[in-house]
Amino acid sequence: MSLIGDLLQGAVDGALKDILKKPSSTSKRTRRRKRATSSSSATLRQIEKLLRPAKKQTSRKRTVRSRSKARRST
């Protein structure tokens, strides 16, 4: 009877250790290396960025507070 109990106790202990053990490298995300761009293409991209016309500011919707202020003043 004690032989079966010892065997069962060993199996339970092993299973508990596996469950309670912290996961090692399985959940960590691997870092991706950035590709090294050649200097000529990088400078060309910077020049193109400077030559590009500036973006116009997009109109923003009025907030509720500003609408109520406008309503009160009229």
Legacy VTK file of the C-alpha trace (Angstrom):
# vtk DataFile Version 3.0
C-alpha trace
ASCII
DATASET POLYDATA
POINTS 74 float
0.000 0.000 0.000
2.822 2.426 0.824
4.494 1.656 -2.518
1.397 2.796 -4.410
1.058 5.812 -2.112
4.690 6.823 -2.695
4.297 6.391 -6.451
1.101 8.450 -6.450
2.684 11.114 -4.227
5.651 11.384 -6.614
3.368 11.781 -9.608
1.267 14.434 -7.862
4.380 16.338 -6.758
5.779 16.278 -10.288
2.514 17.511 -11.771
2.244 20.322 -9.220
5.802 21.442 -9.878
5.070 21.591 -13.617
1.904 23.608 -13.059
3.417 26.032 -10.543
6.663 26.481 -12.447
6.985 29.871 -14.097
7.016 29.701 -17.871
10.494 30.398 -19.127
11.017 31.785 -22.604
7.737 30.645 -24.146
5.753 33.802 -23.364
8.486 36.348 -24.055
8.335 38.060 -27.394
11.467 37.961 -29.454
12.957 41.264 -30.466
13.111 41.972 -34.145
16.191 43.534 -35.583
15.798 46.583 -37.723
17.296 46.199 -41.142
20.236 48.432 -41.701
19.343 50.817 -44.513
22.042 51.862 -46.866
23.184 55.439 -46.305
22.380 56.523 -49.860
18.734 55.445 -49.648
18.393 57.015 -46.189
19.695 60.393 -47.365
17.521 60.212 -50.464
14.473 59.602 -48.264
15.348 62.602 -46.095
15.712 64.842 -49.159
12.344 63.690 -50.513
10.773 64.421 -47.130
12.111 67.985 -47.226
10.852 68.540 -50.767
7.355 67.297 -49.981
4.840 70.126 -49.386
3.633 70.634 -45.820
0.373 68.993 -44.878
-2.526 71.345 -44.315
-4.110 71.322 -40.890
-7.365 69.409 -40.845
-10.389 71.124 -39.388
-11.375 69.946 -35.946
-14.922 69.460 -34.787
-16.155 71.814 -32.090
-16.313 70.347 -28.633
-19.522 70.335 -26.639
-18.161 73.028 -24.321
-17.259 75.409 -27.146
-20.654 74.909 -28.765
-22.460 75.772 -25.565
-20.294 78.889 -25.107
-21.199 80.055 -28.601
-24.877 79.458 -27.865
-24.720 81.430 -24.624
-22.988 84.441 -26.183
-25.629 84.950 -28.913
LINES 1 75
74 0 1 2 3 4 5 6 7 8 9 10 11 12 13 14 15 16 17 18 19 20 21 22 23 24 25 26 27 28 29 30 31 32 33 34 35 36 37 38 39 40 41 42 43 44 45 46 47 48 49 50 51 52 53 54 55 56 57 58 59 60 61 62 63 64 65 66 67 68 69 70 71 72 73
